[in-house]
Amino acid sequence: MSDLAEVTTKGPWSTGEIEAFLERERSPLRLALNGRDGFPLLASLWFRYADGALWCATHRESLVAKRLAKDPRVAFEVSVNEPPYVGVRGQAAVECLPESGAHELEALLERYLGGTDSSLARWLLSRADAEVALRIRPKWLTAWDFSGRMPTR
């Protein structure tokens, strides 16, 4: 079932629990990539989890796409924004897949907006041919879960 079976994991969650979290969480993925000047850059991107990878989309002329073309090594985090804090972070390699950009954009619009009928969705789809899919394949993952020591709201 899991394509994460070969990935080194740490923390309180099993691989299955990590996958379940990534499948249900809708907070944006925070992607850290390597800048030209040696300092890290941070981007928040919509994502979905499928087949052992995190999938995002970005415009082919974006700084994210340009930097990943030069250096595909990244760190990432997916976490909730309200207590009790839980999440997953790790390091990964990214593949840029121009042929899958439009498909990935549509899948992300369905996941985050519930469809493609909004003005934002229509605008993004109007330039879908310039989108690049990002397949983020984790090398290692760590999860954290502060549910036992933090109150819920």
Secondary structure, DSSP 8 states (H G I E B T S, - for coil): --TTTTSEEESSS-HHHHHHHHHH--S-EEEEEE-TTSSEEEEEE--EEETTEEEEEEETTSHHHHHHHH--EEEEEEE-SSSS-EEEEEEEEEEEEGGGHHHHHHHHHHHHHSSS-SHHHHHHHHTGGGEEEEEEEEEEEEEEE-TTTS---
